[in-house]
């Protein structure tokens, strides 16, 4: 039998990780079960809902579709790594202020996806936000609070910059 376990070496939330795992283990399982980073949620497990979204070298990806071997040498950022220090990331604060969440299950994936959007465009319009979030599903909010948060965050970033 071929041994498919190897040492995954990557960066997760700015910290180096070296973890023996099966090469084809899903990153969502590694994050939640092995590293206890439970902010990344798992829902559909087929890459359609976006609840498990992480940043892979700055790009949003569904961690339920990302195998361990695909993360080797990469920089992964989970919802736990989005904010710096004790404060909230501006999109997290805006989501709270604008009611961009209800049950909260999709919120981590939404925030991760929107964080990637802001890295490219700190003041996106609604169409750009809709396009960015096309891989994220929310079953509770109706999205208006999420889009108000996008607008609020864009405005707060413009004022600071």
C-alpha positions in Angstrom: 0.0 0.0 0.0 1.3 3.5 -0.9 1.6 5.9 2.0 -0.2 9.0 1.0 0.5 10.9 4.2 3.0 13.7 3.9 3.9 16.9 5.8 1.9 19.8 4.7 4.0 22.9 5.0 2.2 26.2 4.4 1.3 29.5 6.2 -2.0 29.7 8.0 -3.0 33.2 9.3 0.6 34.3 9.1 2.0 31.4 11.0 4.1 28.6 9.5 2.5 25.1 9.7 4.0 21.7 9.3 1.4 19.1 9.7 1.4 15.4 8.7 -1.8 14.7 6.9 -3.2 12.6 4.1 -2.4 14.4 0.8 -6.0 14.3 -0.3 -7.5 15.5 3.0 -9.7 18.5 2.6 -8.4 21.8 3.8 -11.7 22.5 5.6 -11.2 19.4 7.7 -7.6 20.2 8.4 -8.6 23.7 9.6 -11.5 22.6 11.7 -10.4 19.2 13.0 -6.6 19.4 13.1 -6.0 23.1 13.8 -9.3 23.8 15.6 -9.9 26.9 13.5 -13.7 26.5 13.5 -14.6 29.8 12.1 -14.5 28.2 8.7 -17.8 26.5 8.3 -18.7 23.5 6.2 -22.2 23.3 4.7 -22.7 21.9 1.2 -19.2 20.2 1.0 -19.3 20.5 -2.8 -18.1 24.1 -3.3 -21.5 25.8 -3.9 -22.3 27.7 -0.8 -19.1 29.6 0.2 -19.4 29.0 3.9 -15.9 27.4 3.9 -14.2 30.2 2.0 -10.6 30.9 2.8 -8.0 33.1 1.0 -5.3 31.1 -0.8 -2.5 33.5 -1.7 -5.1 36.2 -1.4 -7.7 34.6 -3.6 -11.0 33.2 -2.2 -11.3 29.5 -2.6 -13.7 26.9 -1.1 -11.7 25.0 1.4 -14.0 22.0 1.0 -12.6 21.6 -2.5 -9.0 22.4 -1.6 -6.9 19.3 -0.9 -3.9 19.4 1.5 -1.3 18.8 -1.3 -2.8 21.9 -3.2 -2.0 24.1 -0.2 1.7 23.2 0.0 3.8 26.3 0.1 0.8 28.6 0.0 -0.5 31.4 2.3 -3.9 30.6 3.7 -6.0 33.1 5.5 -9.1 32.0 7.4 -11.7 34.2 9.1 -9.6 34.1 12.2 -6.8 35.8 10.4 -8.8 38.5 8.7 -8.7 41.1 11.6 -5.5 42.3 13.1 -5.2 42.4 16.9 -8.4 42.8 19.0 -10.3 45.1 16.6 -12.6 44.0 13.8 -11.8 44.3 10.1 -13.8 47.1 8.6 -16.1 44.7 6.7 -16.7 42.8 10.0 -17.7 46.0 11.7 -19.9 47.1 8.8 -21.6 43.7 8.7 -22.5 44.2 12.4 -23.7 47.8 11.9 -25.7 47.1 8.8 -27.3 43.9 9.9 -25.5 41.9 7.2 -26.0 38.6 9.1 -28.7 36.6 10.8 -27.8 33.0 11.7 -24.2 33.8 11.0 -23.4 30.5 9.2 -22.4 32.1 5.9 -20.9 35.3 7.5 -17.3 34.0 7.7 -17.3 33.1 4.1 -18.9 36.4 3.1 -16.3 38.3 5.1 -13.4 36.3 3.6 -14.7 36.9 0.1 -15.3 40.6 0.6 -11.8 41.0 2.1 -10.3 39.7 -1.2 -12.5 42.1 -3.1 -11.2 45.1 -1.0 -7.6 44.1 -1.6 -8.3 44.8 -5.3 -10.9 47.6 -4.9 -11.4 49.4 -1.6 -14.6 51.0 -2.8 -16.5 48.5 -5.0 -19.9 49.3 -6.4 -22.9 47.0 -5.9 -22.4 45.1 -9.2 -18.7 44.4 -8.3 -19.8 43.2 -4.8 -22.5 41.0 -6.4 -20.0 39.5 -8.8 -17.5 38.8 -5.9 -20.1 37.1 -3.8 -21.5 34.9 -6.6 -20.0 31.9 -4.9 -21.5 32.7 -1.5 -25.0 31.8 -0.5 -27.0 33.3 2.4 -30.3 31.8 3.2 -31.3 34.3 5.8 -30.6 38.0 5.1 -31.9 38.7 1.7 -28.4 40.2 1.0 -29.5 43.9 1.4 -27.7 44.2 4.8 -24.6 42.6 3.2 -24.7 45.1 0.4 -25.2 48.0 2.8 -22.1 46.7 4.7 -20.2 46.8 1.4 -21.2 50.4 0.8 -20.5 51.4 4.4 -17.1 49.8 4.4 -16.2 51.4 1.1 -17.1 54.8 2.4 -15.2 54.3 5.7 -12.1 53.2 3.8 -12.3 56.2 1.4 -12.5 58.6 4.3 -9.5 57.0 6.0 -7.4 56.9 2.9 
